[in-house]
Amino acid sequence: MKSNYMLKLIIAVFVLGSSAISVIANNPAKAEIAIENSDNWVMMKSENGINIYFSTNYIAGNPHLKVKFENTTNTTLNFNWNISIENKFLIQDQNESIDKLSSTLFFNHSLLIPIKENQSFNDFSIKTILN
């Protein structure tokens, strides 16, 4: 009788343990990343009928560069743009199209541009080339 009780107890512990592992495996913890946007845009330059603005986006407390292009002309503009720092391209030949008298924001999570502690917007160089 005692061995029957021990066998049932061992089986119960095994089944409950397996169920707990299964629940944990099927519900992995999700990482949450805090994103804080700054809407303080700074106009960096105007060229080819395009005003270029920079702002900061914080992801998990780390600053990244946001870029906004504003078409100041009465025609749709198609252009490529490059951004560099110390003559090293960070983004090269990115293609954009902006309707007349409107703007577009560039902030791509696969092409993040980190801003290091000692850097400012003025350290980044941006150039547009009309198509």
KAJOBEL-V728679 format. One record per residue. RES is the residue in three letters. OMEGA is omega in degrees with one decimal (999 if undefined). NEAR is the number of other ideal C-beta (glycine too) atoms within 12 Angstrom. D_CENTER is the distance of its C-alpha to the mean C-alpha in Angstrom with 2 decimals. Layout:
res->RES omega->OMEGA near->NEAR d_center->D_CENTER
res->RES omega->OMEGA near->NEAR d_center->D_CENTER
This chain:
res->MET omega->179.4 near->7 d_center->64.04
res->LYS omega->-179.6 near->8 d_center->62.05
res->SER omega->175.7 near->9 d_center->60.56
res->ASN omega->178.0 near->10 d_center->59.54
res->TYR omega->179.5 near->11 d_center->57.80
res->MET omega->179.3 near->12 d_center->55.97
res->LEU omega->178.3 near->13 d_center->54.91
res->LYS omega->179.0 near->14 d_center->53.49
res->LEU omega->179.4 near->14 d_center->51.71
res->ILE omega->179.2 near->14 d_center->50.13
res->ILE omega->179.5 near->14 d_center->49.06
res->ALA omega->178.6 near->14 d_center->47.59
res->VAL omega->179.9 near->14 d_center->45.58
res->PHE omega->-178.9 near->14 d_center->44.37
res->VAL omega->179.9 near->14 d_center->43.37
res->LEU omega->178.0 near->14 d_center->41.60
res->GLY omega->178.6 near->14 d_center->39.79
res->SER omega->179.0 near->14 d_center->38.68
res->SER omega->179.8 near->14 d_center->37.48
res->ALA omega->178.6 near->14 d_center->35.41
res->ILE omega->179.5 near->13 d_center->33.77
res->SER omega->179.4 near->12 d_center->33.10
res->VAL omega->179.8 near->12 d_center->31.48
res->ILE omega->-178.6 near->12 d_center->29.22
res->ALA omega->-178.4 near->11 d_center->28.31
res->ASN omega->-179.5 near->10 d_center->27.50
res->ASN omega->-179.1 near->10 d_center->25.32
res->PRO omega->178.0 near->8 d_center->22.88
res->ALA omega->179.4 near->8 d_center->21.02
res->LYS omega->178.0 near->6 d_center->17.51
res->ALA omega->176.7 near->7 d_center->14.93
res->GLU omega->179.6 near->8 d_center->13.39
res->ILE omega->179.3 near->15 d_center->10.42
res->ALA omega->177.7 near->12 d_center->11.07
res->ILE omega->179.8 near->19 d_center->8.74
res->GLU omega->-178.7 near->18 d_center->10.99
res->ASN omega->172.2 near->17 d_center->10.93
res->SER omega->177.0 near->22 d_center->13.56
res->ASP omega->176.0 near->13 d_center->15.50
res->ASN omega->-177.5 near->15 d_center->17.66
res->TRP omega->177.8 near->23 d_center->17.44
res->VAL omega->178.0 near->21 d_center->19.52
res->MET omega->-176.0 near->21 d_center->21.23
res->MET omega->179.5 near->29 d_center->21.19
res->LYS omega->175.0 near->23 d_center->23.47
res->SER omega->178.6 near->17 d_center->25.14
res->GLU omega->177.3 near->22 d_center->26.15
res->ASN omega->-179.7 near->26 d_center->27.34
res->GLY omega->-177.3 near->22 d_center->27.22
res->ILE omega->170.7 near->37 d_center->23.52
res->ASN omega->-177.6 near->28 d_center->22.42
res->ILE omega->-178.0 near->38 d_center->19.23
res->TYR omega->173.3 near->29 d_center->17.44
res->PHE omega->172.4 near->34 d_center->14.93
res->SER omega->-177.7 near->27 d_center->13.33
res->THR omega->173.9 near->30 d_center->11.31
res->ASN omega->-179.2 near->32 d_center->8.39
res->TYR omega->176.2 near->21 d_center->9.14
res->ILE omega->-177.2 near->23 d_center->7.38
res->ALA omega->176.8 near->15 d_center->10.58
res->GLY omega->-178.7 near->13 d_center->12.50
res->ASN omega->-177.4 near->19 d_center->10.96
res->PRO omega->175.2 near->26 d_center->10.52
res->HIS omega->-177.4 near->31 d_center->8.11
res->LEU omega->169.6 near->41 d_center->9.58
res->LYS omega->-179.6 near->36 d_center->9.34
res->VAL omega->176.2 near->40 d_center->12.13
res->LYS omega->177.4 near->30 d_center->14.57
res->PHE omega->179.4 near->40 d_center->17.59
res->GLU omega->178.4 near->30 d_center->20.76
res->ASN omega->-179.0 near->28 d_center->23.64
res->THR omega->-177.4 near->21 d_center->26.87
res->THR omega->177.9 near->22 d_center->29.22
res->ASN omega->177.4 near->11 d_center->31.15
res->THR omega->174.5 near->18 d_center->29.90
res->THR omega->-179.9 near->19 d_center->26.76
res->LEU omega->171.8 near->31 d_center->25.11
res->ASN omega->-176.6 near->23 d_center->23.68
res->PHE omega->170.0 near->29 d_center->22.30
res->ASN omega->176.9 near->22 d_center->20.39
res->TRP omega->179.3 near->37 d_center->18.53
res->ASN omega->172.1 near->24 d_center->17.91
res->ILE omega->-177.2 near->34 d_center->16.36
res->SER omega->173.5 near->19 d_center->17.99
res->ILE omega->-177.5 near->23 d_center->19.00
res->GLU omega->178.3 near->12 d_center->22.55
res->ASN omega->174.5 near->12 d_center->23.22
res->LYS omega->-179.6 near->14 d_center->20.55
res->PHE omega->172.2 near->19 d_center->18.23
res->LEU omega->173.3 near->28 d_center->14.50
res->ILE omega->-176.8 near->27 d_center->14.06
res->GLN omega->175.8 near->16 d_center->17.36
res->ASP omega->174.1 near->16 d_center->18.92
res->GLN omega->-176.3 near->25 d_center->16.02
res->ASN omega->178.4 near->20 d_center->18.05
res->GLU omega->172.5 near->33 d_center->17.90
res->SER omega->-179.2 near->20 d_center->20.54
res->ILE omega->175.4 near->31 d_center->21.19
res->ASP omega->-179.9 near->18 d_center->24.12
res->LYS omega->176.0 near->17 d_center->26.78
res->LEU omega->176.4 near->16 d_center->26.32
res->SER omega->-178.5 near->21 d_center->22.78
res->SER omega->176.6 near->22 d_center->19.25
res->THR omega->-178.0 near->27 d_center->15.86
res->LEU omega->173.4 near->22 d_center->12.40
res->PHE omega->169.8 near->33 d_center->10.02
res->PHE omega->-174.2 near->26 d_center->6.30
res->ASN omega->-176.9 near->19 d_center->5.15
res->HIS omega->176.7 near->13 d_center->2.68
res->SER omega->178.2 near->9 d_center->6.24
res->LEU omega->-179.0 near->19 d_center->7.05
res->LEU omega->177.4 near->24 d_center->5.48
res->ILE omega->-179.0 near->34 d_center->8.65
res->PRO omega->174.1 near->21 d_center->9.91
res->ILE omega->-178.9 near->27 d_center->12.82
res->LYS omega->-174.3 near->16 d_center->15.68
res->GLU omega->-176.0 near->9 d_center->18.27
res->ASN omega->-177.2 near->8 d_center->20.81
res->GLN omega->173.5 near->19 d_center->18.78
res->SER omega->177.9 near->16 d_center->18.86
res->PHE omega->-177.0 near->27 d_center->17.75
res->ASN omega->177.9 near->14 d_center->21.10
res->ASP omega->-178.6 near->23 d_center->20.26
res->PHE omega->177.8 near->34 d_center->17.96
res->SER omega->-178.3 near->24 d_center->19.99
res->ILE omega->-176.8 near->38 d_center->19.02
res->LYS omega->175.1 near->25 d_center->21.47
res->THR omega->176.9 near->32 d_center->21.92
res->ILE omega->-179.5 near->19 d_center->24.48
res->LEU omega->176.9 near->21 d_center->26.03
res->ASN omega->999 near->15 d_center->26.82
